[in-house]
Amino acid sequence: MVILDGMRVKPNGLLDFRSEVPLADFTTIELGGNAKYFVRCETVDEIRSALSFAEGEKLPVQILGGGSNIIFPDEGFDGLVLKVDLKGITFTDEGSYPSVIAAAGEVWDGFVKSCVENDLAGVECLSGIPGLVGATPIQNVGAYGQEVKDTIVSVRAIDRSLLEIVEFSQEECCFGYRNSIFKSQDKNRFVIVEVGYKLVKHGQPSLKYAELRNYVETRRKEAGETDLESIREAVLALRRGKSMVVDERDPNSRSVGSFFVNPVLSIAEYENFLGKLKENKIGESPSFKTAEGVKIPAAWLVENSGFHKGYRLGGVGISSNHALALINQSGTTKELLSLAASIEEAVFKKFGIALEREAVVVQRLDPYRNGSVNTKKDVTKSEFQK
Ligand SMILES: Cc1cc2nc3c(=O)[nH]c(=O)nc-3n(C[C@H](O)[C@H](O)[C@H](O)COP(=O)(O)OP(=O)(O)OC[C@H]3O[C@@H](n4cnc5c(N)ncnc54)[C@H](O)[C@@H]3O)c2cc1C
């Protein structure tokens, strides 16, 4: 077994393995114990080397981006946490629909800002979402009427079992509401290294979302413009009002964003839900028809099951500004998951709906252990022992 002392010199001088690294420091909710090993990878080859090394050492691996949608256990992670740090954004001018390729380690909101500054429409409503580019295809991030699936044309990734680069077209990503192939059948199989987008040069900002449209309409009377820049500012202002922008001065933003996704019900499930409303003497609930079924706002379900904004349970609670954001004040992962479980139980009891968690809850050990043997090894064990 290779011994990797914390902060000691790195195998082959490239990879900076550290040991016993506090994971809370790398997550927006500031929870989690130590990673047994932790490494930042700035190139594709570094990712391959780290994966290959972990496979050789039978170390479980957890991929980490910006840590805004992930919850680590209090006991920590008994393996290697691999932080994706690949950088670079390339704009290619192709007339009205330029391509933009962004490396997985780019900060998402920085990428959005660059697009807006270059007068490229398509991601302006996704301003202020925390995290890195590489995680956005995984749950098809979305807000204020846009989703990344609307502009993504390709995703490049390393297949963890073969260490080979594969490329997915938009269709092959199988995007759905907060879902993709990377979150469903191929969960944890790939490390995304690059995402390609097609945007619209001098395009009109998207104003599909009623709350954003109303906000802008009111302001337009006062200020005029509805260009991409002003829509970005409007989205950021709306998000700040709900503590949906990470800000260390705002304790309500110490979260993973929405903890639960909005349930999408089939007709039969919706009828069952209507029956529950009647049983509970609740007149009606907000609902939206979508191509996938009837969407019920999870926030409404949470608030109508006895969990109000500002609710507290020990060191954790619910944001005072957003019923779906579970927050950490001075608590533990155990407390947070216990609060989540109480909410799930109450919603199920009252409305017959099983809430689905949006955030990734990491087990102490990596769920991805397919027993496969890597065929390509960039580094050997002895190289790491140098
Ligand atoms: C205040 C706040 C507001 C938010 N608002 C929104 C919102 O409006 N809309 C929305 O959709 N989400 C929102 N989120 C959730 C979150 O920001 C997104 O899901 C984001 O894309 C996660 O990115 P990340 O880099 O932080 O991923 P992490 O939290 O680091 O990782 C999340 C998951 O993705 C995996 N992963 C990360 N990078 C890679 C990679 N390169 N390759 C393979 N797997 C990878 C991890 O293994 C993990 O399973 C919000 C979160 C917060 C804290």
The ligand as a Gaussian input file, in Angstrom:
#p B3LYP/6-31G(d) Opt

LIG

0 1
 C      -27.590000      28.544000      -3.293000
 C      -27.765000      27.497000      -4.366000
 C      -28.618000      27.729000      -5.429000
 C      -28.780000      26.749000      -6.436000
 N      -29.641000      27.015000      -7.477000
 C      -29.814000      26.087000      -8.443000
 C      -30.699000      26.336000      -9.535000
 O      -31.289000      27.409000      -9.659000
 N      -30.857000      25.381000     -10.473000
 C      -30.190000      24.180000     -10.409000
 O      -30.386000      23.349000     -11.301000
 N      -29.338000      23.918000      -9.394000
 C      -29.126000      24.827000      -8.421000
 N      -28.273000      24.564000      -7.372000
 C      -27.599000      23.273000      -7.297000
 C      -26.146000      23.271000      -7.857000
 O      -25.620000      24.557000      -7.876000
 C      -26.060000      22.664000      -9.252000
 O      -26.550000      21.344000      -9.239000
 C      -24.618000      22.653000      -9.762000
 O      -24.605000      22.305000     -11.124000
 C      -23.696000      21.694000      -8.997000
 O      -22.371000      21.963000      -9.443000
 P      -21.092000      21.635000      -8.584000
 O      -19.924000      21.867000      -9.462000
 O      -21.122000      22.391000      -7.326000
 O      -21.267000      20.071000      -8.324000
 P      -20.902000      19.262000      -7.000000
 O      -21.824000      19.658000      -5.912000
 O      -19.464000      19.340000      -6.726000
 O      -21.256000      17.781000      -7.472000
 C      -22.597000      17.398000      -7.698000
 C      -22.600000      16.021000      -8.361000
 O      -22.014000      16.124000      -9.650000
 C      -20.864000      15.277000      -9.742000
 N      -19.862000      16.001000     -10.530000
 C      -19.431000      17.268000     -10.356000
 N      -18.570000      17.601000     -11.335000
 C      -18.461000      16.516000     -12.125000
 C      -17.731000      16.229000     -13.306000
 N      -16.917000      17.125000     -13.893000
 N      -17.855000      14.996000     -13.862000
 C      -18.660000      14.067000     -13.308000
 N      -19.371000      14.270000     -12.204000
 C      -19.278000      15.482000     -11.610000
 C      -20.433000      15.004000      -8.325000
 O      -19.774000      13.742000      -8.250000
 C      -21.770000      14.981000      -7.615000
 O      -22.377000      13.732000      -7.792000
 C      -28.065000      25.526000      -6.366000
 C      -27.190000      25.303000      -5.283000
 C      -27.033000      26.286000      -4.296000
 C      -26.083000      26.055000      -3.165000

